[in-house]
Amino acid sequence: MNILIVEDDQQTASFIQKGLIESGYVVDHAADGETGLNLAQGSHYDALIVDRMLPRRDGLSIIQTLRLQGMQTPVLILSALGDVDSRVEGLRAGGDDYLVKPYAFSELLARLQALLRRAQPAQEQTTLKVRDLEMDLLKRRVTRNGVNIPLQPREFNLLEYLMRHAGQVVTRTMLLEKVWDYHFDPQTNVIDVHVSRLRSKIDKDFDTPLLHTIRGAGYLLHDPEAV
């Protein structure tokens, strides 16, 4: 991950840079606010560490400019100003965290890592599994006990919804809205037909049935042996 340090005190900057490099980060350093702003605008960084009091342009001005330009890169502010009003001002300017000098490098690293974790997008789920029934959402492939199960597009969407709600009773209304995009009851047996076809494909040739009809309620996909 790439980190930009904007710090005019060379000794402090070298200390932070050395520690971050030893922790596996790629680090750039700017010794004044104007250079720091230009680097932040011209390169991709996963996080910024910005001193508040800087020559040529102060740290809060850098952050405000980047936020106005739509940049959401996490920013850790370093400052000797530790009173409540100063910390609040820094956070309101667009900083994500505020660390008061003097500080231990271990705390700086922990705060930086926390910012980086929060900035990481949640990984999208690409596979679903109930017992030995598996669905690969990227390849749109379904297997049970390693056996490939060909499904029609609507059957696949139906099974995906049931697997995402495994262990829960899914009503006909939920299926009409989420799988068929109907917001009314078409007064047909379309759901029963598709569930029956799906059950014949995922349960018929296997010992343990997974898809059940709950009379008067809806349908339930679950592993009967699961706790």
C-alpha positions in Angstrom: 0.0 0.0 0.0 1.2 3.5 -0.8 1.3 6.1 1.9 2.1 9.9 1.6 3.6 11.7 4.6 3.4 15.5 4.6 5.7 16.6 7.4 8.1 19.5 7.4 10.2 18.2 10.3 12.8 16.0 8.6 13.7 14.0 11.6 10.1 13.2 12.4 9.3 12.4 8.7 12.4 10.1 8.5 11.3 8.3 11.6 7.8 7.7 10.4 8.9 6.7 6.9 11.5 4.2 8.2 8.9 2.6 10.4 6.3 2.3 7.7 8.7 0.9 5.2 9.8 -1.7 7.7 6.0 -2.5 8.1 5.7 -3.2 4.4 4.4 0.1 3.0 5.6 2.2 0.1 6.1 5.7 1.4 6.5 9.1 -0.3 7.4 12.3 1.7 6.6 15.9 1.1 8.3 18.6 3.2 5.7 21.4 2.6 2.0 21.7 2.1 2.1 22.8 -1.5 4.3 19.8 -2.6 2.1 17.5 -0.5 -1.1 18.7 -2.2 0.5 18.3 -5.7 1.6 14.7 -4.8 -1.8 13.8 -3.4 -3.5 15.1 -6.5 -1.2 13.5 -9.0 -0.6 10.0 -7.6 -2.7 7.3 -6.0 -2.2 6.8 -2.2 -4.1 4.5 0.1 -3.7 6.9 3.0 -2.2 10.3 3.9 -0.4 11.3 7.1 -0.6 15.1 7.3 1.0 17.4 9.8 -1.2 20.3 10.6 1.4 23.1 10.8 3.3 23.2 7.4 5.1 25.8 5.3 3.5 27.1 2.1 0.1 25.5 2.9 -1.2 24.2 6.2 -2.4 20.7 6.6 -6.1 21.5 7.1 -6.1 23.5 3.8 -4.7 20.4 2.0 -7.4 18.2 3.4 -10.2 20.6 2.6 -9.0 21.1 -1.0 -8.8 17.3 -1.5 -12.3 16.8 -0.1 -13.8 19.5 -2.2 -12.3 17.7 -5.2 -14.1 14.5 -4.2 -11.0 12.6 -2.9 -12.0 10.1 -0.2 -8.5 8.9 0.7 -8.2 8.4 4.5 -6.2 11.1 6.3 -4.5 10.9 9.7 -3.7 14.4 11.0 -0.6 14.9 13.2 -0.5 18.0 15.4 1.0 19.5 18.5 -2.4 21.1 19.1 -4.2 18.7 21.3 -7.1 20.7 22.8 -10.7 19.6 22.0 -11.4 22.5 19.7 -8.3 21.8 17.6 -9.2 18.1 17.2 -12.8 18.9 16.3 -11.6 21.5 13.7 -9.3 18.9 12.2 -12.0 16.3 11.9 -14.5 18.7 10.5 -11.9 19.8 7.9 -12.1 16.3 6.5 -9.5 14.4 8.6 -10.4 10.8 9.5 -8.3 10.6 12.7 -6.2 13.0 14.8 -3.0 12.1 16.6 -1.5 14.5 19.1 2.3 14.9 19.3 4.3 13.5 21.0 3.1 10.0 20.1 4.4 6.4 19.9 5.0 5.0 16.5 3.1 1.9 17.5 0.0 4.0 18.0 0.5 5.8 14.7 0.8 2.5 12.9 -2.3 1.1 14.6 -4.4 4.1 13.8 -3.2 4.0 10.2 -4.0 0.3 9.9 -7.5 1.0 11.3 -8.1 3.7 8.7 -6.9 1.4 5.9 -9.2 -1.4 7.1 -12.2 0.9 7.1 -11.4 2.2 3.6 -11.3 -1.3 2.1 -14.5 -2.1 0.2 -16.3 -5.1 1.5 -15.6 -8.1 -0.6 -18.5 -9.2 -2.6 -19.7 -12.8 -2.0 -19.0 -14.9 -5.0 -20.0 -18.4 -3.8 -23.0 -19.7 -1.8 -23.1 -23.1 -0.1 -25.7 -25.1 1.8 -24.5 -28.5 2.8 -23.0 -30.0 -0.4 -25.0 -27.7 -2.7 -22.7 -25.0 -4.1 -23.3 -22.0 -6.3 -20.6 -20.1 -8.1 -22.1 -16.6 -8.8 -19.4 -15.6 -11.2 -19.5 -18.7 -13.4 -23.2 -19.1 -12.8 -22.6 -22.7 -12.0 -24.4 -25.0 -9.5 -23.1 -28.3 -8.2 -24.2 -30.7 -5.6 -21.7 -33.2 -4.2 -19.5 -32.2 -7.1 -22.2 -33.0 -9.7 -23.0 -30.2 -12.2 -26.7 -29.2 -12.1 -27.8 -27.2 -15.2 -30.4 -24.6 -14.4 -32.4 -22.2 -16.5 -31.9 -18.5 -15.7 -35.0 -18.1 -13.6 -34.2 -21.3 -11.7 -30.8 -20.0 -11.0 -32.2 -16.7 -9.7 -34.7 -18.6 -7.6 -32.1 -20.8 -6.1 -29.7 -17.9 -5.5 -32.4 -16.1 -3.5 -33.2 -19.3 -1.5 -29.5 -19.9 -0.8 -29.0 -16.3 0.4 -31.9 -16.9 2.8 -31.0 -20.4 3.8 -32.5 -21.4 7.0 -35.3 -18.9 6.7 -38.9 -19.4 5.5 -39.3 -17.5 2.2 -42.8 -16.5 1.3 -44.5 -16.5 -2.1 -44.7 -12.7 -1.9 -41.0 -12.4 -1.3 -40.2 -14.6 -4.3 -42.7 -12.7 -6.6 -41.0 -9.4 -5.7 -37.4 -10.4 -5.6 -37.1 -13.1 -8.3 -40.0 -12.2 -10.7 -40.1 -8.5 -9.9 -43.8 -8.6 -9.5 -45.4 -6.3 -7.0 -48.8 -7.9 -7.3 -50.1 -11.5 -7.2 -50.5 -12.8 -10.8 -52.8 -15.5 -9.6 -50.9 -18.2 -11.3 -48.9 -21.2 -10.1 -45.7 -20.0 -11.6 -43.8 -20.2 -8.3 -45.0 -23.7 -7.6 -44.0 -24.9 -11.0 -40.5 -23.4 -10.8 -39.9 -24.7 -7.2 -41.0 -28.1 -8.3 -38.6 -28.1 -11.2 -35.8 -26.8 -9.0 -36.5 -29.4 -6.4 -36.3 -32.2 -8.9 -32.8 -31.0 -10.0 -31.2 -30.3 -6.6 -32.9 -33.0 -4.5 -34.2 -35.9 -6.6 -30.9 -37.8 -7.1 -29.5 -37.1 -3.6 -30.0 -38.7 -0.2 -30.8 -35.5 1.8 -33.6 -33.2 0.6 -32.7 -29.5 1.1 -35.7 -27.7 -0.4 -38.9 -27.9 1.6 -42.4 -26.6 1.3 -43.8 -25.1 4.5 -47.5 -25.4 4.3 -49.3 -22.1 4.5 -46.0 -20.2 4.8 -43.7 -20.7 1.9 -40.4 -22.5 1.2 -37.4 -23.3 3.2 -33.9 -24.3 1.9 -31.7 -25.7 4.7 -29.4 -28.4 5.8 -31.4 -30.5 8.3 -28.1 -31.6 10.0 -26.9 -28.0 10.5 -26.9 -26.8 14.1 
